[in-house]
Amino acid sequence: MNTLAKTRMDVEYEQPLQEAASGSVCATKHAWARVPAEPSPTERAALKDKIRRLLKEKNAVMVSHYYVHPDLQDLAEETGGLVSDSLEMARFGRDHAATTLVVSGVRFMGETSKILSPEKRVLMPDLDATCSLDLGCPVDDFSAFCDAHPDRTVVVYANTSAAVKARADWLVTSSCALEIVRALKDKGEKILWAPDRHLGGYIQRETGADMVMWGGSCIVHDEFKSFELEALIKTHPGAKVLVHPESPAEVVALADAVGSTSAILKAAREMDANEFIVATDNGMMHKLRTLNPGKVFIEAPTAGNSATCKSCAHCPWMAMNCLLDVARVLETGANEIHVDPALGLRARQPIDRMLAFTAALKAGQVPGSLVPLIGAA
């Protein structure tokens, strides 16, 4: 079972140049990912049984992102864990009685879980599983960008390192970014946004906020192309188009519904259609099809004449998570996430502001009353 090999692959991503972070000038950087081999049916069953046993022995719970392998999604739910987006994963882990969290996703998700649960042990299947948005926003360059705009409130997306979160005033996810930025704008605050330029542009168009932006992008969503999507829509005229706002503006403009992973799931459940074209990581297809067995879900194209298909609609780092490594870290305690306590306290402040905002908004409070006058970072 330990003979399941991994294949190494090169991954390109963009890093904005420091002197032009709010523009379109980027350097192409290279990282790598490991692609695990698929276990045989016998190996898969044995690994799942082993993980179930270890979760009980170690007082541990699995939290898995929507984009990881279906095995890790299903096993998390079968064993009392969670499949969700990065913040719900962290919030669930914080509130769960387990003393060990096994986070299947990418590194910033493990860090966020540790920030919210500093007293718990947080393990990840592969500590090298990262994110192009995180890689493309190194803290020293980002801090210099913030220092160049001292009058702006710093709002960062969840897909960032603990160090970048510690430099921010607010953290947002794609499910609450519009409401928080709109409330800040209504208070007269100007925004410095990082790291995803497409999500930032969407928020700016929707809210009219005064925003300067870091120029990063997700290698998956940046690959979706409007020309190929328009052609696919013509061949499926009855399909509704669901788009994650990390996608380029031309793709977002073709959507029938735009939103976070949770919003995409909700739209698929509630919209009056039986066929959907989905522009997000194809790891979502498992949950969409499981929850909507009578409906058809088609991947939005990343290939074609105007595409390079660097990711082919699946994050190579999400793909690094596998059953074998979950079993290994539970058995050995390897791959533990550590966040410096002082850094964690600073990083937790923007997270707590977001959590308080979303909880109060859910309870019916007026958004403007939820924004403290905290000044710029």
C-alpha positions as a Markdown table, in Angstrom:
| # | Residue | x | y | z |
|---|---|---|---|---|
| 1 | Met | 0.0 | 0.0 | 0.0 |
| 2 | Asn | 2.9 | 2.3 | 0.7 |
| 3 | Thr | 4.1 | 1.8 | -2.9 |
| 4 | Leu | 1.6 | 4.2 | -4.3 |
| 5 | Ala | 3.9 | 6.6 | -6.2 |
| 6 | Lys | 3.4 | 10.3 | -6.9 |
| 7 | Thr | 4.3 | 12.0 | -10.1 |
| 8 | Arg | 5.9 | 15.5 | -9.9 |
| 9 | Met | 4.6 | 18.2 | -12.2 |
| 10 | Asp | 5.6 | 21.8 | -12.9 |
| 11 | Val | 3.0 | 24.6 | -12.2 |
| 12 | Glu | 3.1 | 28.1 | -13.5 |
| 13 | Tyr | 1.5 | 31.0 | -11.6 |
| 14 | Glu | 1.6 | 34.8 | -11.7 |
| 15 | Gln | 3.2 | 37.1 | -9.2 |
| 16 | Pro | 2.5 | 40.8 | -9.5 |
| 17 | Leu | 5.7 | 43.0 | -9.7 |
| 18 | Gln | 6.0 | 45.0 | -6.5 |
| 19 | Glu | 6.2 | 48.3 | -8.4 |
| 20 | Ala | 3.0 | 47.5 | -10.4 |
| 21 | Ala | 1.0 | 45.5 | -8.0 |
| 22 | Ser | -2.2 | 47.3 | -8.8 |
| 23 | Gly | -1.8 | 46.9 | -12.5 |
| 24 | Ser | -1.5 | 44.0 | -14.9 |
| 25 | Val | 2.3 | 43.6 | -14.9 |
| 26 | Cys | 3.2 | 40.2 | -13.5 |
| 27 | Ala | 6.1 | 37.8 | -13.5 |
| 28 | Thr | 5.6 | 34.2 | -14.4 |
| 29 | Lys | 6.8 | 32.0 | -11.5 |
| 30 | His | 7.2 | 28.2 | -11.3 |
| 31 | Ala | 6.2 | 25.9 | -8.5 |
| 32 | Trp | 5.5 | 22.2 | -8.4 |
| 33 | Ala | 2.9 | 19.7 | -7.3 |
| 34 | Arg | 2.8 | 16.0 | -6.7 |
| 35 | Val | 0.1 | 13.9 | -8.3 |
| 36 | Pro | -0.8 | 10.8 | -6.2 |
| 37 | Ala | -1.5 | 7.5 | -7.8 |
| 38 | Glu | -5.1 | 6.2 | -7.6 |
| 39 | Pro | -5.3 | 3.2 | -5.2 |
| 40 | Ser | -6.9 | 0.0 | -6.3 |
| 41 | Pro | -10.3 | -0.9 | -4.9 |
| 42 | Thr | -8.7 | -3.2 | -2.4 |
| 43 | Glu | -6.2 | -0.5 | -1.3 |
| 44 | Arg | -9.0 | 2.1 | -1.1 |
| 45 | Ala | -11.2 | 0.0 | 1.1 |
| 46 | Ala | -8.3 | -0.9 | 3.4 |
| 47 | Leu | -7.1 | 2.8 | 3.7 |
| 48 | Lys | -10.7 | 4.0 | 4.5 |
| 49 | Asp | -11.0 | 1.3 | 7.3 |
| 50 | Lys | -7.6 | 2.3 | 8.7 |
| 51 | Ile | -8.5 | 6.0 | 8.7 |
| 52 | Arg | -11.9 | 5.3 | 10.4 |
| 53 | Arg | -10.1 | 3.4 | 13.2 |
| 54 | Leu | -7.4 | 6.1 | 13.6 |
| 55 | Leu | -9.9 | 9.0 | 13.8 |
| 56 | Lys | -11.5 | 7.3 | 16.8 |
| 57 | Glu | -8.2 | 6.4 | 18.4 |
| 58 | Lys | -6.7 | 9.9 | 18.0 |
| 59 | Asn | -9.9 | 11.9 | 18.8 |
| 60 | Ala | -9.7 | 13.4 | 15.4 |
| 61 | Val | -12.1 | 14.7 | 12.8 |
| 62 | Met | -11.7 | 15.2 | 9.0 |
| 63 | Val | -12.5 | 18.5 | 7.3 |
| 64 | Ser | -12.3 | 18.5 | 3.6 |
| 65 | His | -12.6 | 21.1 | 0.9 |
| 66 | Tyr | -15.1 | 20.8 | -2.0 |
| 67 | Tyr | -12.2 | 20.6 | -4.4 |
| 68 | Val | -10.3 | 17.6 | -3.0 |
| 69 | His | -10.7 | 14.0 | -4.2 |
| 70 | Pro | -14.2 | 12.5 | -3.8 |
| 71 | Asp | -12.8 | 9.8 | -1.4 |
| 72 | Leu | -11.8 | 12.5 | 1.0 |
| 73 | Gln | -15.1 | 14.3 | 0.8 |
| 74 | Asp | -17.2 | 11.2 | 1.3 |
| 75 | Leu | -15.0 | 9.9 | 4.2 |
| 76 | Ala | -15.1 | 13.2 | 6.0 |
| 77 | Glu | -18.9 | 13.1 | 6.0 |
| 78 | Glu | -19.2 | 9.4 | 6.7 |
| 79 | Thr | -17.1 | 9.9 | 9.9 |
| 80 | Gly | -18.8 | 12.9 | 11.3 |
| 81 | Gly | -16.6 | 15.5 | 9.7 |
| 82 | Leu | -17.3 | 18.3 | 7.1 |
| 83 | Val | -17.0 | 19.1 | 3.5 |
| 84 | Ser | -17.2 | 22.9 | 2.8 |
| 85 | Asp | -15.2 | 26.0 | 1.9 |
| 86 | Ser | -12.1 | 27.0 | 3.8 |
| 87 | Leu | -13.7 | 29.2 | 6.4 |
| 88 | Glu | -16.5 | 26.8 | 7.3 |
| 89 | Met | -13.8 | 24.1 | 7.6 |
| 90 | Ala | -12.0 | 26.2 | 10.1 |
| 91 | Arg | -15.1 | 27.2 | 12.0 |
| 92 | Phe | -16.3 | 23.6 | 12.2 |
| 93 | Gly | -13.0 | 22.5 | 13.5 |
| 94 | Arg | -13.0 | 25.3 | 16.1 |
| 95 | Asp | -16.4 | 24.2 | 17.4 |
| 96 | His | -15.9 | 20.4 | 17.2 |
| 97 | Ala | -15.0 | 18.4 | 20.3 |
| 98 | Ala | -12.1 | 16.7 | 18.5 |
| 99 | Thr | -8.5 | 17.6 | 19.7 |
| 100 | Thr | -7.0 | 16.8 | 16.3 |
| 101 | Leu | -8.1 | 18.3 | 12.9 |
| 102 | Val | -7.1 | 16.6 | 9.6 |
| 103 | Val | -7.5 | 19.3 | 7.0 |
| 104 | Ser | -7.7 | 18.1 | 3.4 |
| 105 | Gly | -7.1 | 21.1 | 1.2 |
| 106 | Val | -4.2 | 23.6 | 0.7 |
| 107 | Arg | -1.8 | 25.0 | 3.2 |
| 108 | Phe | -3.6 | 28.3 | 4.0 |
| 109 | Met | -6.7 | 26.3 | 5.0 |
| 110 | Gly | -4.6 | 24.4 | 7.6 |
| 111 | Glu | -3.2 | 27.7 | 8.8 |
| 112 | Thr | -6.7 | 29.3 | 9.2 |
| 113 | Ser | -7.8 | 26.2 | 11.2 |
| 114 | Lys | -4.8 | 26.6 | 13.5 |
| 115 | Ile | -5.4 | 30.3 | 13.9 |
| 116 | Leu | -9.0 | 29.6 | 15.0 |
| 117 | Ser | -8.0 | 26.6 | 17.1 |
| 118 | Pro | -4.5 | 27.2 | 18.5 |
| 119 | Glu | -5.0 | 24.7 | 21.2 |
| 120 | Lys | -5.7 | 21.8 | 18.7 |
| 121 | Arg | -3.3 | 19.8 | 16.6 |
| 122 | Val | -3.9 | 20.5 | 12.9 |
| 123 | Leu | -2.6 | 17.9 | 10.4 |
| 124 | Met | -2.5 | 18.1 | 6.7 |
| 125 | Pro | -2.0 | 15.2 | 4.2 |
| 126 | Asp | 0.7 | 17.2 | 2.3 |
| 127 | Leu | 2.2 | 20.4 | 3.6 |
| 128 | Asp | 3.5 | 21.3 | 0.1 |
| 129 | Ala | -0.1 | 21.6 | -1.2 |
| 130 | Thr | -0.3 | 25.4 | -1.7 |
| 131 | Cys | -2.3 | 27.9 | -3.8 |
| 132 | Ser | -1.3 | 30.3 | -6.6 |
| 133 | Leu | -3.1 | 33.2 | -4.8 |
| 134 | Asp | -1.0 | 32.6 | -1.7 |
| 135 | Leu | 2.2 | 32.0 | -3.6 |
| 136 | Gly | 1.6 | 35.2 | -5.7 |
| 137 | Cys | 1.2 | 37.4 | -2.6 |
| 138 | Pro | 4.4 | 37.2 | -0.6 |
| 139 | Val | 4.1 | 39.1 | 2.7 |
| 140 | Asp | 7.1 | 41.4 | 2.2 |
| 141 | Asp | 6.0 | 42.7 | -1.2 |
| 142 | Phe | 2.4 | 42.9 | 0.1 |
| 143 | Ser | 3.4 | 44.9 | 3.2 |
| 144 | Ala | 5.3 | 47.3 | 0.9 |
| 145 | Phe | 2.1 | 47.7 | -1.2 |
| 146 | Cys | 0.1 | 48.4 | 2.0 |
| 147 | Asp | 2.7 | 50.9 | 3.2 |
| 148 | Ala | 2.4 | 52.8 | -0.2 |
| 149 | His | -1.4 | 53.2 | 0.5 |
| 150 | Pro | -1.6 | 54.1 | 4.2 |
| 151 | Asp | -5.0 | 55.7 | 3.9 |
| 152 | Arg | -6.8 | 52.5 | 2.7 |
| 153 | Thr | -8.5 | 49.7 | 4.7 |
| 154 | Val | -6.8 | 46.4 | 3.9 |
| 155 | Val | -9.2 | 43.7 | 2.9 |
| 156 | Val | -7.7 | 40.3 | 2.0 |
| 157 | Tyr | -9.3 | 37.1 | 0.7 |
| 158 | Ala | -9.1 | 33.9 | 2.6 |
| 159 | Asn | -6.6 | 32.4 | 0.1 |
| 160 | Thr | -3.6 | 34.1 | 1.8 |
| 161 | Ser | -0.9 | 33.1 | 4.3 |
| 162 | Ala | -1.2 | 33.7 | 8.0 |
| 163 | Ala | 1.4 | 36.5 | 7.6 |
| 164 | Val | -0.7 | 38.3 | 5.0 |
| 165 | Lys | -3.8 | 37.9 | 7.1 |
| 166 | Ala | -1.9 | 39.5 | 10.0 |
| 167 | Arg | -1.3 | 42.6 | 7.9 |
| 168 | Ala | -5.0 | 43.0 | 7.1 |
| 169 | Asp | -7.9 | 44.9 | 8.7 |
| 170 | Trp | -10.5 | 42.5 | 7.3 |
| 171 | Leu | -10.6 | 38.9 | 6.0 |
| 172 | Val | -13.4 | 37.9 | 3.5 |
| 173 | Thr | -14.5 | 34.9 | 1.7 |
| 174 | Ser | -16.3 | 34.9 | -1.7 |
| 175 | Ser | -19.6 | 34.4 | 0.2 |
| 176 | Cys | -19.3 | 37.6 | 2.3 |
| 177 | Ala | -17.0 | 39.8 | 0.4 |
| 178 | Leu | -19.7 | 41.9 | -1.3 |
| 179 | Glu | -21.5 | 42.6 | 1.9 |
| 180 | Ile | -18.4 | 43.6 | 3.8 |
| 181 | Val | -16.9 | 45.8 | 1.1 |
| 182 | Arg | -20.3 | 47.4 | 0.5 |
| 183 | Ala | -20.5 | 48.2 | 4.2 |
| 184 | Leu | -17.0 | 49.6 | 4.2 |
| 185 | Lys | -17.8 | 51.7 | 1.2 |
| 186 | Asp | -20.9 | 53.1 | 2.8 |
| 187 | Lys | -18.7 | 54.2 | 5.7 |
| 188 | Gly | -16.6 | 56.2 | 3.3 |
| 189 | Glu | -13.6 | 53.9 | 3.5 |
| 190 | Lys | -11.2 | 53.3 | 0.6 |
| 191 | Ile | -10.1 | 49.7 | 0.0 |
| 192 | Leu | -6.8 | 48.0 | -0.6 |
| 193 | Trp | -7.8 | 44.5 | -1.9 |
| 194 | Ala | -5.7 | 41.4 | -2.3 |
| 195 | Pro | -4.9 | 39.0 | -3.8 |
| 196 | Asp | -7.3 | 38.0 | -6.6 |
| 197 | Arg | -7.8 | 40.7 | -9.2 |
| 198 | His | -10.8 | 39.0 | -10.8 |
| 199 | Leu | -12.7 | 38.7 | -7.6 |
| 200 | Gly | -11.7 | 42.2 | -6.6 |
| 201 | Gly | -12.9 | 43.5 | -10.0 |
| 202 | Tyr | -16.2 | 41.8 | -9.6 |
| 203 | Ile | -16.6 | 43.3 | -6.1 |
| 204 | Gln | -15.7 | 46.7 | -7.4 |
| 205 | Arg | -18.2 | 46.5 | -10.2 |
| 206 | Glu | -21.0 | 45.4 | -7.9 |
| 207 | Thr | -20.3 | 47.9 | -5.1 |
| 208 | Gly | -18.7 | 50.9 | -6.8 |
| 209 | Ala | -16.1 | 50.9 | -4.0 |
| 210 | Asp | -12.8 | 52.8 | -4.4 |
| 211 | Met | -10.4 | 49.9 | -4.6 |
| 212 | Val | -6.7 | 49.5 | -5.5 |
| 213 | Met | -5.8 | 45.8 | -6.1 |
| 214 | Trp | -3.1 | 43.3 | -5.9 |
| 215 | Gly | -2.9 | 41.6 | -9.3 |
| 216 | Gly | -3.0 | 37.9 | -8.4 |
| 217 | Ser | -5.1 | 35.2 | -9.8 |
| 218 | Cys | -6.2 | 31.6 | -9.3 |
| 219 | Ile | -4.6 | 29.4 | -11.9 |
| 220 | Val | -7.8 | 27.4 | -12.2 |
| 221 | His | -10.4 | 30.1 | -12.6 |
| 222 | Asp | -8.1 | 32.4 | -14.6 |
| 223 | Glu | -8.2 | 29.6 | -17.3 |
| 224 | Phe | -11.9 | 29.9 | -18.1 |
| 225 | Lys | -12.4 | 31.5 | -21.5 |
| 226 | Ser | -15.5 | 33.4 | -22.6 |
| 227 | Phe | -15.1 | 32.5 | -26.3 |
| 228 | Glu | -15.2 | 28.7 | -25.6 |
| 229 | Leu | -17.9 | 29.2 | -23.0 |
| 230 | Glu | -20.1 | 31.0 | -25.5 |
| 231 | Ala | -19.7 | 28.1 | -27.9 |
| 232 | Leu | -20.6 | 25.6 | -25.2 |
| 233 | Ile | -23.7 | 27.6 | -24.3 |
| 234 | Lys | -24.9 | 27.5 | -27.9 |
| 235 | Thr | -24.7 | 23.7 | -27.9 |
| 236 | His | -26.6 | 23.6 | -24.5 |
| 237 | Pro | -29.2 | 26.4 | -24.9 |
| 238 | Gly | -31.2 | 25.3 | -21.9 |
| 239 | Ala | -28.3 | 25.1 | -19.5 |
| 240 | Lys | -27.8 | 27.6 | -16.7 |
| 241 | Val | -24.3 | 28.9 | -16.3 |
| 242 | Leu | -22.8 | 29.0 | -12.7 |
| 243 | Val | -19.6 | 30.9 | -12.3 |
| 244 | His | -17.2 | 31.5 | -9.4 |
| 245 | Pro | -16.2 | 35.2 | -9.2 |
| 246 | Glu | -12.5 | 34.4 | -9.3 |
| 247 | Ser | -13.1 | 33.9 | -13.0 |
| 248 | Pro | -12.3 | 36.7 | -15.6 |
| 249 | Ala | -15.0 | 39.4 | -16.1 |
| 250 | Glu | -15.9 | 38.2 | -19.6 |
| 251 | Val | -16.8 | 34.8 | -18.1 |
| 252 | Val | -18.7 | 36.3 | -15.2 |
| 253 | Ala | -20.7 | 38.3 | -17.7 |
| 254 | Leu | -22.1 | 35.1 | -19.2 |
| 255 | Ala | -23.3 | 33.7 | -15.9 |
| 256 | Asp | -26.9 | 33.1 | -14.7 |
| 257 | Ala | -25.6 | 32.9 | -11.2 |
| 258 | Val | -22.3 | 34.1 | -9.7 |
| 259 | Gly | -21.1 | 33.1 | -6.3 |
| 260 | Ser | -19.0 | 31.1 | -3.9 |
| 261 | Thr | -18.9 | 27.3 | -3.8 |
| 262 | Ser | -21.8 | 27.3 | -1.4 |
| 263 | Ala | -23.7 | 29.8 | -3.6 |
| 264 | Ile | -23.1 | 27.5 | -6.6 |
| 265 | Leu | -24.5 | 24.5 | -4.7 |
| 266 | Lys | -27.5 | 26.6 | -3.7 |
| 267 | Ala | -28.2 | 27.8 | -7.3 |
| 268 | Ala | -27.9 | 24.3 | -8.7 |
| 269 | Arg | -30.5 | 23.1 | -6.1 |
| 270 | Glu | -32.9 | 25.9 | -6.5 |
| 271 | Met | -32.8 | 27.1 | -10.2 |
| 272 | Asp | -35.4 | 25.9 | -12.6 |
| 273 | Ala | -33.1 | 23.9 | -14.9 |
| 274 | Asn | -31.9 | 20.4 | -15.3 |
| 275 | Glu | -28.6 | 21.2 | -17.0 |
| 276 | Phe | -25.8 | 23.4 | -15.8 |
| 277 | Ile | -22.5 | 24.6 | -17.1 |
| 278 | Val | -20.1 | 25.2 | -14.1 |
| 279 | Ala | -17.1 | 27.5 | -14.1 |
| 280 | Thr | -15.1 | 26.5 | -11.0 |
| 281 | Asp | -12.7 | 23.8 | -10.0 |
| 282 | Asn | -14.1 | 20.4 | -11.2 |
| 283 | Gly | -13.7 | 19.0 | -7.7 |
| 284 | Met | -17.1 | 20.6 | -7.1 |
| 285 | Met | -18.7 | 18.2 | -9.6 |
| 286 | His | -18.7 | 15.4 | -7.1 |
| 287 | Lys | -20.8 | 17.3 | -4.6 |
| 288 | Leu | -23.0 | 18.9 | -7.2 |
| 289 | Arg | -23.9 | 15.5 | -8.8 |
| 290 | Thr | -24.3 | 13.8 | -5.4 |
| 291 | Leu | -26.8 | 16.4 | -4.2 |
| 292 | Asn | -28.6 | 16.7 | -7.5 |
| 293 | Pro | -28.8 | 13.2 | -9.0 |
| 294 | Gly | -31.4 | 14.1 | -11.6 |
| 295 | Lys | -29.5 | 17.0 | -13.1 |
| 296 | Val | -26.6 | 17.3 | -15.6 |
| 297 | Phe | -23.4 | 19.3 | -14.8 |
| 298 | Ile | -21.0 | 20.2 | -17.6 |
| 299 | Glu | -17.5 | 21.6 | -16.9 |
| 300 | Ala | -16.9 | 25.1 | -18.4 |
| 301 | Pro | -14.1 | 24.9 | -20.9 |
| 302 | Thr | -10.4 | 25.7 | -20.2 |
| 303 | Ala | -9.1 | 24.3 | -23.4 |
| 304 | Gly | -9.5 | 25.7 | -26.9 |
| 305 | Asn | -7.9 | 28.1 | -29.3 |
| 306 | Ser | -7.5 | 30.9 | -26.7 |
| 307 | Ala | -6.6 | 28.7 | -23.7 |
| 308 | Thr | -3.5 | 27.1 | -22.4 |
| 309 | Cys | -5.1 | 24.6 | -20.0 |
| 310 | Lys | -2.4 | 25.0 | -17.3 |
| 311 | Ser | -4.8 | 23.6 | -14.7 |
| 312 | Cys | -7.5 | 22.0 | -16.9 |
| 313 | Ala | -10.1 | 23.1 | -14.3 |
| 314 | His | -8.6 | 21.3 | -11.3 |
| 315 | Cys | -6.1 | 22.7 | -8.8 |
| 316 | Pro | -2.9 | 20.6 | -8.9 |
| 317 | Trp | -2.3 | 21.3 | -5.2 |
| 318 | Met | -5.8 | 20.2 | -4.2 |
| 319 | Ala | -5.1 | 17.0 | -6.1 |
| 320 | Met | -2.1 | 16.3 | -3.9 |
| 321 | Asn | -4.4 | 15.2 | -1.0 |
| 322 | Cys | -5.0 | 11.5 | -0.8 |
| 323 | Leu | -6.2 | 8.7 | 1.5 |
| 324 | Leu | -2.7 | 7.3 | 1.9 |
| 325 | Asp | -1.4 | 10.5 | 3.4 |
| 326 | Val | -4.4 | 11.0 | 5.6 |
| 327 | Ala | -3.7 | 7.6 | 7.1 |
| 328 | Arg | 0.0 | 8.3 | 7.4 |
| 329 | Val | -0.4 | 11.6 | 9.3 |
| 330 | Leu | -3.0 | 10.2 | 11.6 |
| 331 | Glu | -0.7 | 7.3 | 12.4 |
| 332 | Thr | 2.5 | 9.3 | 12.8 |
| 333 | Gly | 1.5 | 12.8 | 13.7 |
| 334 | Ala | 3.5 | 14.1 | 10.7 |
| 335 | Asn | 2.6 | 17.3 | 8.7 |
| 336 | Glu | 1.5 | 19.3 | 11.7 |
| 337 | Ile | 0.6 | 22.9 | 11.0 |
| 338 | His | 2.4 | 25.5 | 13.2 |
| 339 | Val | 1.6 | 29.2 | 13.4 |
| 340 | Asp | 3.7 | 31.5 | 15.5 |
| 341 | Pro | 1.3 | 32.4 | 18.5 |
| 342 | Ala | 1.9 | 36.2 | 18.2 |
| 343 | Leu | 1.3 | 36.1 | 14.4 |
| 344 | Gly | -1.7 | 34.0 | 14.9 |
| 345 | Leu | -3.2 | 36.5 | 17.3 |
| 346 | Arg | -2.8 | 39.3 | 14.8 |
| 347 | Ala | -4.1 | 37.1 | 12.0 |
| 348 | Arg | -7.2 | 36.2 | 14.0 |
| 349 | Gln | -8.3 | 39.8 | 14.4 |
| 350 | Pro | -9.5 | 40.3 | 10.7 |
| 351 | Ile | -11.0 | 36.8 | 10.8 |
| 352 | Asp | -13.0 | 37.5 | 14.0 |
| 353 | Arg | -14.2 | 40.8 | 12.5 |
| 354 | Met | -15.6 | 38.8 | 9.5 |
| 355 | Leu | -17.1 | 36.2 | 11.7 |
| 356 | Ala | -18.8 | 38.8 | 13.9 |
| 357 | Phe | -20.1 | 40.6 | 10.8 |
| 358 | Thr | -21.5 | 37.6 | 9.1 |
| 359 | Ala | -23.1 | 36.3 | 12.3 |
| 360 | Ala | -24.8 | 39.7 | 13.0 |
| 361 | Leu | -25.9 | 40.0 | 9.4 |
| 362 | Lys | -27.5 | 36.6 | 9.6 |
| 363 | Ala | -29.3 | 37.7 | 12.8 |
| 364 | Gly | -30.8 | 40.7 | 10.8 |
| 365 | Gln | -28.6 | 43.6 | 11.9 |
| 366 | Val | -28.1 | 46.6 | 9.5 |
| 367 | Pro | -24.7 | 46.1 | 7.8 |
| 368 | Gly | -23.5 | 49.6 | 8.4 |
| 369 | Ser | -23.7 | 49.2 | 12.1 |
| 370 | Leu | -21.4 | 46.2 | 11.9 |
| 371 | Val | -18.3 | 48.0 | 10.7 |
| 372 | Pro | -16.0 | 49.3 | 13.4 |
| 373 | Leu | -13.9 | 52.4 | 12.7 |
| 374 | Ile | -10.6 | 50.7 | 13.0 |
| 375 | Gly | -8.5 | 52.8 | 10.6 |
| 376 | Ala | -6.1 | 51.4 | 8.0 |
| 377 | Ala | -3.6 | 48.6 | 8.7 |
